[in-house]
C-alpha cells in the first residue's frame, strides 16, 4: 500500500504517517511477504594468511586476482595468527608442557604480563600479517547497498577490496571496535578479493590482555579475531535495535504489573541525497510507526518513547527474570524502514522486558554495599569471572556447554573483565537467564590514562560506543564498569558517561571494580579486596571487618562475606589427575620429594601467582604430605570443595549485609592450576561441586565462626513445613550429637536455626551431616562438612591484597584412619527424551558400618575408556553414611559415547 512519495512536503508526510498508523494492521499484513531479512554472507572459510616479511606485493595487488598464494597458510576466520599456525601444524600444541616457551617471539620472563612489554624486534609478529579471501556475491546482492563488517580486528589494519583501499590503519585501530564499510562501489559480479593487512598491538595499545591469569601468545592475539561478513540493505540501513524497559514493580512493589518500553535503533542513510521514510516496528500485536528524514550520509538514533506511543505501555507483560528468580521470557521485535512503500531494511531481534537498578547503602561500613534489584526484587549476585580461550577461539558447542555448567552450579552471573564476548555469548545469556557484569580490563594500557594520546581517547570513546550499541539490547546485562582495578580520571569518566547516556544505556554503571570513589560518580558500592591466594575456609566468616574490628587488611577492607566483592577466590584450583596428565609430561608430573616443578608453575598464573606453593603447603599441613600426583590432586579436590563452598556460603548466609561475590575465576583460557570452578577440559572437580552445594536452593549451612547452623533459601517462593536434621559423627561412625528443627523458609531468606553445643569425645577429625526434609519427606537440601578439633586460625595482621596467612592449620591427618569401604554400585544408561542427551543413573550404596568419604563418580567411554566430558552430575564427591544408598544421575552429550557403552567408575578417599 503506497501512501507517500519522496516529493511529499512535511505536512503531507505527517498526514501520510497518521494514515499509515490508522491502517497499520492492513499495511503489515500486505507487506508480510516483503519483510525478508537482509541477505548475510559470512566470510568464514577459504582464507589465506602470510607474514608481510614474505610478501613484497602491495595491498592493491594482493586484493587482485593475479598472484600465487599457494604457500600461504590456509585458515578459517575468526582466527588470530598464532591460532592459524597451531591449527595448520606449524606450531606445536601450546597447552602441552612448556611448548609455548619454545614459540618464536617468546623471550619475556615466565609470568610477566606480555601486553605491557614491547614486541621483540626479531619476533615474526613484529611485522604485519596479511589475510586474504576470495568470494563471490550471491544473487540476492544485486541492486543493493552492500556492507562489509568486521566484528573485531586486533589491532590495526589496512583493508583492500578488489584492488581498492577501503580503509587505512588510522581508521581501523582498536581491538574492541566494530567496523562497517559501504563497499557497494567496490564489489562486483564474479570473483571478489578481500585483503587485510593487520598489525599486532603494542605495549601502548588499547588491546587485549590476560593480566596474570595465563600467558599471552607471542602474537598478542593479533588478527581478524571476530567474524567477517557482508550484508545488504536499501539506501537506508537499520542498526542496533533495542527495547529498553521501565517496570513499575521496580518503583511501586512487585504487584504493580506494568512496563513502559522505549524502542530505539540507529538509522543510516548510505545515499548521497536526503531521504524520507517511515520507521515501523512490531511487538506481537503492538505496532508503531514514525516519519524519519535523513540528510545525505546521515546516521541518527531514532526512538519511540512510551509517552508519545501509549501502545508501548504494557500491562501484565511477561517479564524477563534470571533463571534463579523465574523465567527469562523473550519477545520478538521487528523493525523496518520503508521508502515509497518499499522496505529498505529490516531487522528482527529478541528482547526481554526487565529493569535492573542498584543502590549503595551510604550507612554501610566503608560503603561496599551495592544492592542490585531485578524488577524491584533483591538479588544476591553470585558469579564467576569468565575468560575466553587464550587464542580467542570459540565454538557454539563449547559456549553452550559452559553455560550449562553455570546454570547447573546455580550461579546467576558471569563477569567479563575486558573480554567482551561474542553476540552468541550474550544471546545464550539472554536465553539461559544468566546475568552479565561487563567492563574494561585492568593492568595494561586501558588503565594507564596518563600516557594516553589524542588518538587513544578517540579509540577508547569509539570502542565504548560500539560496545554500548552492541550490549544495550541484552536483558542479561547487569552492569557496566568503566574501570577495573582503578576508576578512570574525571575527564575519561565524564567521556564514558556521556557516551552511555547518549546511547540510552539502561543499566547501572560503576566507576570501577574497587572501593575507590571518584569526584564524578562518587562511591562505587563495591570492593575488590581479594583474596586470590589460598585462605582457610573460616576466613570468609571470621574476617574482622565483619565485626568492624579493622585490623591489618587492604585499604579497601578484607574479602570476607560482607558487601559486594567484585572478584575473590580461595586460591589455586588443581585439576583432577586426568587433566594434569594432559598438561604436564610424565617425567614432570611428580618429583621424588613431592616438590612441584617449573612445569606445574608454568601452568599457574603471573605476578604473585607464579606457583601454588601456599596452597600445597596448606594441603600438606592439613591433610598430610601428599606422596604422589594422584594423592596430591585428590586432596586438592577436598581443599577446593571446602574452600569454594565456604566462600559462597558466607556471602549467602550474610545477605543482604553481603550483596554480591564474584569467584575469581569461573573458567580458564588454557589448562591451568589456578582460579577455576571447572578446568579447561571441562572436567568438573571439587570446586565445582563445592559451589553447587553452596548455591542449592535450600542450603543448610555450618558457620565456621560460631558453630551455628543456618538455612539459606535462594529460591523466590516460600517453603513451609521443613525439617532440618543435624548429625555429628566421629571417624568410627558413632553419632556424637543430633538435633532436628522444624521451620519455614521465606523466599530469599536466611535463618539462624541453632548453635552446635560443645561436644565431648570427638575424634581429631569429625563430620557434620545436615539435611533438609520437606513436608512430604523428600530431601530438598543437604550438606556434609569435615571438621577438626584443632582450631584453624588466621594471622590478620599479616594480610595483604592477595591473601591472609594461616597461623595454625586444621588437622585432617586422622582421615587416613577411615576403614576401607567396598561400595555396591549399579548403573543404567539411556538416551533422554530429546534424543541428544545420554543419561546414566548410578546407584551407589555403602553397606558397611563405616563412612564412605568423598566418593567420586565418572562415566567413561566403555570400561577403561576416557571420561565423558562435558558432563552434568546431579551431585559428586559425595560422602555416604553407613548403610546409606543414593541414586545420582549424570547427563552428557549422547554423541560423546561414539560406539562405546557408558561405564561407571567409582573411587573415593577410603573406597576400595
Residue pairs with C-beta under 8 A, 6 or more apart in sequence:
1 23
1 26
1 27
1 30
1 31
1 341
2 340
2 341
3 16
3 19
3 20
3 341
4 12
4 13
4 16
4 17
4 20
4 276
4 278
4 340
4 341
5 340
6 275
6 276
6 339
6 340
8 16
8 276
10 293
13 276
13 291
14 291
16 291
17 278
17 289
17 290
17 291
20 27
20 278
20 280
20 289
21 287
21 289
24 280
24 287
24 289
25 287
27 280
28 280
28 282
28 287
31 336
31 338
31 343
34 342
34 343
35 334
35 336
35 343
35 346
36 346
37 346
37 347
37 348
38 231
38 232
38 233
38 345
38 346
38 347
39 138
39 140
39 141
39 144
39 231
39 232
40 229
40 230
40 231
41 135
41 137
41 138
41 141
41 229
41 230
41 231
42 227
42 228
42 229
43 77
43 133
43 135
43 194
43 228
43 229
43 230
44 76
44 77
44 227
44 228
45 76
46 76
46 133
46 134
46 135
47 74
47 75
47 76
47 77
47 79
47 131
47 132
47 133
48 69
48 72
48 73
48 74
48 75
48 130
48 131
48 132
48 133
49 72
49 73
49 75
49 79
49 81
49 84
49 129
49 130
49 131
49 132
50 69
50 71
50 72
50 73
50 129
50 130
50 132
51 124
51 127
51 128
51 129
51 130
52 127
52 128
52 129
52 130
52 197
53 124
53 127
55 62
55 130
57 67
59 158
59 160
59 165
59 195
59 197
60 160
60 163
60 164
60 165
61 67
61 163
62 130
62 132
62 160
62 193
62 195
63 132
63 160
63 161
63 162
63 163
63 164
63 193
63 194
63 195
64 162
64 163
64 193
65 191
65 193
69 132
72 130
72 132
73 84
73 85
73 88
73 90
74 88
75 84
75 87
75 88
75 131
77 131
77 133
77 224
77 227
77 228
78 151
78 152
78 223
78 224
78 225
78 226
78 227
78 228
78 392
78 393
78 394
79 87
79 223
79 224
79 225
79 393
80 154
80 217
80 219
80 221
80 222
80 223
80 225
80 391
80 392
81 125
81 129
81 198
81 219
81 222
81 223
82 91
82 94
82 103
82 125
82 217
82 218
82 219
82 221
82 391
83 217
83 223
83 391
83 392
83 393
84 223
85 91
86 92
86 93
86 94
86 391
91 103
92 99
92 102
93 99
94 100
94 103
94 217
94 390
94 391
94 670
95 582
95 583
95 670
95 671
95 680
96 582
96 583
96 585
97 583
97 584
97 585
97 588
97 599
98 598
98 599
98 602
100 106
100 215
100 217
101 110
101 602
103 217
103 218
104 123
104 124
104 218
105 119
105 120
105 122
105 123
105 124
105 125
105 126
105 218
105 219
106 218
107 120
108 114
108 117
110 598
110 601
110 602
110 610
111 212
111 604
111 605
111 606
111 607
111 609
111 610
112 606
113 209
113 210
113 211
113 212
113 216
113 443
113 444
113 606
113 607
114 215
114 216
114 218
114 220
115 201
115 203
115 207
115 208
115 209
115 210
115 216
115 220
115 443
115 444
115 445
116 203
116 209
116 443
116 444
116 445
117 203
118 202
118 203
119 125
119 126
119 200
119 202
119 203
119 220
120 126
123 218
125 200
125 218
125 219
125 220
125 222
126 200
128 197
128 198
128 199
129 197
129 198
129 222
129 223
130 195
130 196
130 197
130 198
131 195
131 196
131 197
131 198
131 223
131 224
132 193
132 194
132 195
133 193
133 194
133 195
133 228
134 191
134 192
134 193
134 194
135 191
135 192
135 194
136 190
136 191
136 192
137 146
137 187
137 188
137 189
137 192
137 230
140 232
141 187
141 230
141 232
144 184
144 232
144 233
144 234
145 182
145 184
145 232
145 233
145 234
145 235
145 237
145 270
146 182
146 183
146 184
146 187
146 230
146 231
146 232
147 180
147 181
147 182
147 183
147 230
147 231
147 232
147 233
147 237
148 159
148 161
148 166
148 180
148 181
148 183
148 194
148 228
148 230
149 178
149 179
149 180
149 227
149 228
149 229
149 230
149 231
150 157
150 159
150 172
150 178
150 179
150 180
150 196
150 224
150 226
150 228
151 178
151 226
151 227
151 228
151 229
151 422
151 423
152 175
152 176
152 177
152 178
152 224
152 225
152 226
152 227
153 172
153 175
153 177
153 179
153 196
153 198
153 223
153 224
153 225
153 226
154 175
154 198
154 200
154 201
154 207
154 208
154 220
154 221
154 222
154 223
154 225
155 173
155 174
155 175
155 198
155 199
155 200
155 201
155 202
155 205
155 207
155 220
155 222
156 169
156 172
156 173
156 198
156 199
157 167
157 169
157 172
157 196
157 197
157 198
157 199
158 165
158 167
158 168
158 169
158 172
158 196
158 197
159 165
159 166
159 167
159 168
159 172
159 181
159 194
159 195
159 196
160 166
160 194
160 195
160 196
160 197
161 183
161 186
161 187
161 192
161 193
161 194
161 195
162 186
162 187
162 188
162 192
162 193
163 193
164 186
166 181
166 183
166 186
167 179
167 181
169 197
169 199
170 455
172 179
173 455
173 459
174 206
174 459
174 462
174 463
175 201
175 205
175 206
175 207
175 208
175 225
175 463
176 206
176 420
176 463
176 466
176 467
177 459
177 462
177 463
177 466
178 226
178 466
178 470
180 239
182 270
183 230
184 270
187 230
194 228
196 224
198 222
198 223
198 224
199 222
200 219
200 220
200 222
201 207
201 208
201 220
201 222
203 445
204 445
204 448
204 451
204 456
205 445
206 445
206 446
206 456
206 459
206 460
206 463
207 220
207 221
207 444
207 445
208 216
208 220
208 221
208 392
208 418
208 419
208 441
209 216
209 418
209 441
209 443
209 444
209 446
210 216
210 387
210 390
210 669
211 417
211 441
211 442
211 443
211 444
211 606
212 443
212 605
212 606
212 607
212 608
212 609
213 387
213 605
213 606
213 665
213 668
213 669
213 672
213 675
214 387
214 390
214 605
214 606
214 668
214 669
214 670
214 672
215 390
215 606
215 670
216 390
217 390
217 391
221 391
221 392
225 392
226 422
227 422
233 270
233 344
233 345
234 337
234 339
234 342
234 343
234 344
234 345
235 269
235 270
235 271
235 275
235 339
235 344
236 267
236 268
236 269
236 270
236 271
236 275
236 277
236 294
236 337
236 339
236 344
236 345
237 267
237 268
237 270
237 337
237 344
237 345
238 265
238 266
238 267
238 268
238 279
238 335
238 336
238 337
238 345
238 346
238 347
239 265
239 266
239 267
239 268
239 469
240 265
240 266
240 469
240 470
240 472
240 473
241 263
241 264
241 265
241 333
241 335
241 347
241 349
241 473
242 263
242 264
242 265
242 349
242 351
242 472
242 473
242 504
243 261
243 262
243 263
243 283
243 331
243 333
243 351
243 353
243 473
244 261
244 262
244 264
244 472
244 504
244 506
245 259
245 260
245 261
245 262
245 353
245 354
245 355
245 506
246 259
246 260
246 306
246 355
247 258
247 259
247 260
247 317
247 319
247 353
247 354
247 355
247 375
247 376
248 256
248 257
248 258
248 259
248 260
249 255
249 256
249 257
249 375
249 376
249 377
250 355
250 357
250 373
250 375
250 376
251 376
252 376
253 376
254 375
254 376
254 377
257 315
257 316
257 317
258 313
258 314
258 315
258 316
258 317
259 313
259 314
259 317
259 319
259 353
259 355
260 306
260 312
260 313
260 314
261 283
261 306
261 312
261 313
261 314
261 353
262 303
262 304
262 305
262 306
262 312
262 504
263 281
263 283
263 288
263 303
263 304
263 312
263 333
263 335
264 301
264 302
264 303
264 304
264 504
265 279
265 301
265 302
265 335
265 347
266 299
266 300
266 301
266 302
266 469
267 279
267 292
267 294
267 299
267 300
267 301
267 302
267 337
268 298
268 299
269 275
269 294
269 295
269 296
269 297
269 298
269 299
270 297
271 296
271 297
272 296
272 297
273 296
274 293
274 294
274 295
274 296
275 293
275 294
275 339
276 291
276 292
276 293
276 294
276 339
277 291
277 292
277 294
277 337
277 338
277 339
277 344
278 289
278 290
278 291
278 292
278 337
278 338
278 339
279 289
279 290
279 291
279 292
279 302
279 335
279 336
279 337
280 287
280 288
280 289
280 335
280 336
280 337
280 338
281 287
281 288
281 289
281 304
281 333
281 334
281 335
281 336
282 288
282 333
282 334
283 331
283 332
283 333
283 334
284 331
284 332
286 311
286 312
286 314
287 311
288 304
288 309
288 311
288 312
290 302
290 304
292 300
292 302
292 337
294 300
301 502
301 503
301 504
303 504
304 312
305 312
306 312
306 313
314 353
317 353
318 327
318 329
318 331
318 353
319 326
319 329
319 352
319 353
319 354
319 375
320 328
320 329
320 330
320 352
320 353
320 354
320 430
320 433
320 475
321 327
321 328
321 329
321 354
321 374
321 375
321 433
322 328
322 374
322 379
322 412
322 433
322 434
322 435
323 407
323 412
323 432
323 433
323 434
324 379
324 410
324 412
324 433
324 714
324 715
324 716
325 374
325 377
325 379
325 716
326 433
326 716
327 433
328 352
328 430
328 431
328 432
328 433
328 475
328 476
329 352
329 353
330 350
330 351
330 352
330 430
330 431
330 475
331 350
331 351
331 352
331 353
332 348
332 349
332 350
333 347
333 348
333 349
333 350
333 351
334 346
334 347
334 348
335 346
335 347
335 349
336 343
336 344
336 345
336 346
336 347
337 343
337 344
337 345
337 346
338 344
349 473
350 427
350 430
351 473
351 475
352 430
352 475
352 476
353 475
354 374
354 375
354 475
355 374
355 375
355 376
355 506
356 372
356 373
356 374
356 477
356 478
356 479
356 506
356 507
356 508
357 372
357 373
357 508
358 370
358 371
358 372
358 373
358 479
358 508
358 525
359 370
359 371
359 373
359 525
360 367
360 369
360 370
360 371
360 522
360 523
360 524
360 525
361 367
361 369
361 370
361 371
361 525
362 523
364 563
364 657
365 545
365 548
365 562
366 515
366 527
366 545
366 556
366 557
366 563
367 515
367 523
367 525
368 515
368 525
368 526
368 527
368 556
368 557
368 562
368 563
368 564
368 565
369 525
369 562
369 563
369 564
369 656
369 657
369 659
370 510
370 524
370 525
370 526
370 563
370 564
370 659
370 660
371 378
371 656
371 659
372 378
372 379
372 381
372 478
372 479
372 508
372 659
372 660
373 379
377 716
377 748
378 656
378 748
379 412
380 651
380 652
380 655
380 656
380 658
380 659
380 660
380 714
380 748
381 412
381 413
381 435
381 437
381 478
381 564
381 659
381 660
381 661
381 662
382 410
382 411
382 412
382 413
382 648
382 651
382 652
382 660
382 661
382 695
383 411
383 412
383 413
383 414
383 415
383 435
383 437
383 660
383 661
383 662
383 663
383 666
384 406
384 411
384 413
384 414
384 415
384 662
384 663
384 664
384 665
384 666
384 667
384 677
385 414
385 415
385 417
385 567
385 662
385 663
385 664
385 665
385 666
385 675
386 414
386 415
386 416
386 419
386 421
386 665
386 666
386 667
387 419
387 665
387 666
387 667
387 668
387 669
388 394
388 419
388 421
388 669
389 669
389 670
390 669
390 670
394 422
394 424
394 425
396 424
398 682
399 422
399 424
399 425
399 428
400 428
401 682
401 870
402 667
402 682
403 428
403 429
403 432
403 434
404 870
404 872
405 677
405 678
405 682
405 684
405 688
405 870
405 872
406 414
406 432
406 434
406 666
407 432
407 433
407 434
408 692
408 872
409 677
409 688
409 691
409 692
409 695
410 691
410 692
410 695
410 696
410 697
410 714
411 434
411 666
411 691
411 695
412 434
412 435
413 434
413 435
413 436
413 437
413 478
413 660
413 662
414 429
414 434
414 435
414 436
414 437
414 666
415 436
415 437
415 438
415 566
415 567
415 662
416 436
416 437
416 438
416 439
417 439
417 440
417 441
417 442
417 484
417 513
417 567
418 439
418 440
418 441
418 442
418 446
418 484
419 441
420 438
420 467
420 470
420 471
423 470
426 436
426 471
426 474
426 476
426 477
427 474
428 434
429 435
429 436
429 474
429 476
430 474
430 475
430 476
433 476
434 476
435 476
435 477
435 478
436 474
436 476
436 477
436 478
437 478
437 479
437 481
437 566
437 662
438 471
438 477
438 479
438 480
438 481
439 479
439 480
439 481
439 482
439 483
439 484
439 510
439 513
440 446
440 447
440 481
440 482
440 483
440 484
441 447
441 484
442 483
442 484
442 485
442 486
442 513
443 484
443 485
445 451
445 452
445 456
446 460
446 484
447 483
447 484
447 485
447 486
447 488
449 488
449 489
449 492
452 460
452 492
457 492
457 495
460 492
460 495
460 496
461 495
461 496
461 499
464 496
464 499
464 500
465 499
465 503
468 480
468 499
468 500
468 503
468 505
469 503
471 477
471 480
472 503
472 504
472 505
472 506
477 507
478 507
478 508
479 507
479 508
479 509
479 510
480 500
480 505
480 507
480 508
480 509
480 510
481 509
481 510
481 511
481 512
481 513
481 566
482 488
482 492
482 493
482 496
482 497
482 509
482 510
482 511
482 512
483 493
483 511
483 512
483 513
483 514
484 512
484 513
484 514
485 512
485 513
485 514
485 528
486 512
486 514
486 516
487 493
487 511
487 512
487 514
487 516
487 517
487 518
487 521
487 524
488 496
488 511
488 512
488 518
490 518
490 519
490 520
493 511
493 518
493 520
493 521
494 520
497 509
497 520
497 521
500 509
509 521
510 521
510 524
510 525
510 526
511 517
511 518
511 520
511 521
511 524
512 524
512 528
513 524
513 526
513 528
513 566
513 567
514 524
514 526
514 527
514 528
514 556
514 566
515 523
515 524
515 526
515 527
515 528
515 529
515 555
515 556
515 557
516 524
516 556
517 523
517 524
518 524
525 564
526 563
526 564
526 565
526 566
526 660
527 556
527 557
527 559
527 563
527 564
527 565
527 566
528 556
528 565
528 566
528 567
529 553
529 554
529 556
529 557
529 558
529 559
529 565
529 568
529 801
530 554
530 559
530 568
530 569
530 801
530 802
530 803
531 539
531 559
531 568
531 569
531 570
531 571
531 802
531 803
531 804
532 567
532 568
532 569
532 571
532 608
532 609
532 664
532 675
532 802
532 803
533 571
533 572
533 608
533 609
533 614
533 615
533 802
533 803
534 570
534 571
534 572
534 614
534 615
534 618
534 639
534 643
534 803
535 559
535 570
535 571
535 643
535 794
535 803
535 804
535 806
536 618
536 643
536 792
536 794
536 806
536 809
536 810
537 570
537 642
537 643
537 645
537 646
537 704
537 792
538 646
538 704
538 705
538 792
538 794
539 559
539 560
539 570
539 646
539 794
539 804
540 559
540 560
540 561
540 646
540 647
540 649
540 650
540 651
540 704
541 560
541 561
541 646
541 650
541 653
541 703
541 704
541 705
542 560
542 704
542 705
542 794
543 553
543 558
543 559
543 560
543 561
543 562
544 550
544 551
544 553
544 558
544 796
545 553
545 557
545 558
545 560
545 562
546 560
546 561
546 562
546 654
550 557
551 796
551 797
551 799
552 796
552 797
552 798
552 799
553 796
553 799
553 804
554 799
554 800
554 801
557 563
558 796
558 799
558 804
559 565
559 568
560 650
561 647
561 650
561 651
561 653
561 654
561 658
561 661
562 654
562 657
562 658
563 657
563 658
563 659
564 658
564 659
564 660
564 661
565 651
565 660
565 661
565 662
566 660
566 662
567 662
567 664
568 647
568 661
568 662
568 663
568 664
569 647
569 663
569 664
569 665
569 675
570 640
570 643
570 644
570 646
570 647
571 612
571 614
571 615
571 643
571 674
571 675
571 803
572 604
572 612
572 615
572 636
572 673
572 674
572 675
573 636
573 640
573 672
573 673
573 674
573 675
573 676
573 677
573 679
573 685
573 687
574 580
574 612
574 615
574 632
574 633
574 636
574 637
574 639
574 640
574 673
574 685
575 583
575 633
575 671
575 673
575 679
575 681
575 683
575 685
576 633
576 634
576 637
576 679
576 683
576 685
577 629
577 630
577 633
577 634
578 681
578 683
578 867
579 671
579 679
579 680
579 681
579 683
580 589
580 629
580 633
581 589
582 671
582 681
583 603
583 671
584 599
584 600
584 603
585 599
588 597
588 599
588 600
589 629
590 628
590 629
590 632
591 597
594 620
594 625
594 626
594 627
594 632
596 611
596 612
596 613
596 616
600 611
600 612
600 673
601 610
601 611
601 612
603 670
603 671
603 672
603 673
604 610
604 611
604 612
604 672
604 673
604 674
605 672
605 674
605 675
608 802
609 674
609 802
612 673
612 674
614 803
615 636
615 639
616 626
616 632
618 639
618 806
618 809
619 626
619 632
619 635
619 636
619 639
620 626
621 809
622 639
622 809
622 810
622 811
622 812
623 635
623 638
623 639
623 812
623 813
623 815
624 812
624 813
624 816
626 632
626 635
634 909
636 685
636 686
637 685
637 686
637 687
637 854
637 856
637 877
638 686
638 786
638 854
638 909
639 686
640 685
640 686
640 687
640 690
641 686
641 687
641 689
641 690
641 693
641 854
641 877
642 690
642 785
642 786
643 687
643 690
644 663
644 677
644 686
644 687
644 690
644 691
644 694
645 690
645 691
645 693
645 694
646 694
646 704
647 661
647 663
647 694
648 661
648 663
648 690
648 691
648 694
648 695
649 694
649 699
649 701
649 712
650 658
651 658
651 660
651 661
652 658
652 694
652 695
652 699
652 701
652 712
652 714
652 750
653 701
653 703
653 710
653 712
653 750
654 750
655 712
655 748
655 750
663 677
663 691
664 675
665 675
665 676
665 677
666 676
666 677
667 676
667 677
667 678
667 680
668 675
668 676
668 679
668 680
669 680
670 680
671 679
671 680
671 681
672 679
672 680
676 687
677 684
677 687
677 688
677 691
678 684
678 685
678 687
678 688
679 685
681 869
682 869
682 870
683 867
683 869
684 871
684 873
684 876
686 877
689 873
689 875
689 876
689 877
692 875
693 699
693 783
693 875
694 701
695 714
696 714
696 781
697 713
697 714
697 715
697 780
697 781
698 711
698 712
698 713
698 714
698 715
698 719
698 722
698 745
698 772
698 780
698 781
699 711
699 712
699 713
699 714
699 781
699 783
700 709
700 710
700 711
700 712
700 724
700 726
700 770
700 771
700 772
700 781
700 782
700 783
701 709
701 710
701 711
701 712
701 770
701 783
702 708
702 709
702 710
702 768
702 770
702 783
702 785
702 787
703 709
703 710
706 755
707 755
707 756
708 752
708 753
708 754
708 755
708 756
709 724
709 726
709 752
709 753
709 754
709 755
709 756
709 770
710 750
710 751
710 752
710 753
711 722
711 724
711 743
711 745
711 750
711 751
711 753
711 772
711 781
712 749
712 750
712 751
713 719
713 745
713 746
713 747
713 748
713 749
713 750
713 751
714 748
715 747
715 748
716 747
716 748
717 747
718 744
718 745
718 746
718 747
719 744
719 745
719 774
719 780
720 744
720 745
720 775
721 742
721 744
721 774
721 775
722 742
722 743
722 744
722 745
722 772
722 773
722 774
722 775
722 780
723 740
723 741
723 742
723 743
723 772
723 773
724 740
724 741
724 743
724 753
724 770
724 771
724 772
724 773
725 738
725 739
725 740
725 769
725 770
725 771
725 772
725 773
726 737
726 738
726 739
726 740
726 741
726 754
726 756
726 768
726 769
726 770
727 735
727 737
727 738
727 768
727 769
727 770
728 735
728 736
728 737
728 738
728 756
728 759
728 762
728 766
728 767
728 768
728 769
729 735
729 736
729 766
729 767
729 768
729 769
729 851
729 881
730 736
730 761
730 762
730 763
730 766
730 767
731 763
731 764
731 765
731 766
731 814
731 815
731 817
731 818
731 851
732 763
732 850
733 849
733 850
733 851
733 881
733 882
736 759
736 761
736 762
736 766
737 756
737 757
737 759
739 754
741 753
741 754
743 751
743 753
745 751
756 768
762 789
763 789
763 814
764 788
764 789
764 790
764 811
764 813
764 814
765 786
765 787
765 788
765 789
765 811
765 812
765 813
765 814
765 815
766 786
766 787
766 788
766 789
767 784
767 785
767 786
767 787
767 851
767 879
768 783
768 784
768 785
768 787
769 782
769 783
769 784
769 881
770 782
770 783
770 784
770 785
771 779
771 781
771 782
772 779
772 780
772 781
772 782
773 779
773 780
774 780
784 878
784 879
786 812
786 815
786 853
787 810
788 810
788 811
788 812
789 811
790 808
790 809
790 810
790 811
791 808
791 810
792 806
792 808
792 809
792 810
793 806
793 807
793 808
794 804
794 805
794 806
794 807
795 804
795 805
795 806
795 807
796 804
798 804
798 805
799 805
815 853
815 909
818 850
818 851
818 853
818 909
818 910
819 848
819 850
819 910
820 910
820 911
820 912
821 846
821 848
821 850
821 851
821 852
821 908
821 910
821 911
821 912
822 847
822 848
822 911
822 912
823 844
823 845
823 846
823 847
823 852
823 855
823 880
823 906
823 908
823 911
823 912
824 843
824 844
824 845
824 846
824 847
825 842
825 843
825 844
825 845
825 904
825 906
826 842
826 843
827 840
827 841
827 842
827 843
827 902
827 904
828 840
828 841
829 838
829 839
829 840
829 841
829 859
829 901
829 902
830 838
830 839
831 837
831 838
831 839
831 894
832 838
832 839
832 891
832 894
835 894
836 893
836 894
836 895
837 891
837 892
837 893
837 894
838 868
838 891
838 892
838 893
838 894
838 896
838 897
838 902
839 889
839 890
839 891
840 859
840 889
840 890
840 892
840 902
840 904
841 887
841 888
841 889
842 857
842 887
842 888
842 889
842 890
842 904
842 906
843 885
843 886
843 887
844 855
844 857
844 878
844 880
844 885
844 886
844 888
844 906
845 880
845 884
845 885
845 886
846 852
846 880
846 881
846 882
846 883
846 884
846 885
847 883
848 882
849 882
850 882
850 910
851 879
851 880
851 881
851 882
851 910
852 879
852 880
852 908
852 910
852 911
853 879
853 908
853 909
853 910
854 877
854 878
854 879
854 908
854 909
855 877
855 878
855 879
855 880
855 906
855 907
855 908
855 909
855 911
856 876
856 877
856 906
856 907
856 908
857 873
857 876
857 888
857 890
857 904
857 905
857 906
858 867
858 868
858 904
858 905
858 906
859 867
859 868
859 871
859 890
859 892
859 902
859 903
859 904
859 905
860 866
860 867
860 868
860 902
860 903
860 904
860 905
861 867
861 868
861 896
861 897
861 898
861 900
861 902
861 903
862 900
862 901
862 903
863 903
864 903
865 900
865 903
867 905
868 890
868 892
868 893
868 896
868 897
868 902
869 892
869 896
870 892
870 893
871 890
871 891
871 892
872 890
872 891
872 892
873 888
873 889
873 890
874 888
874 889
874 890
875 886
875 888
876 888
878 886
878 888
880 886
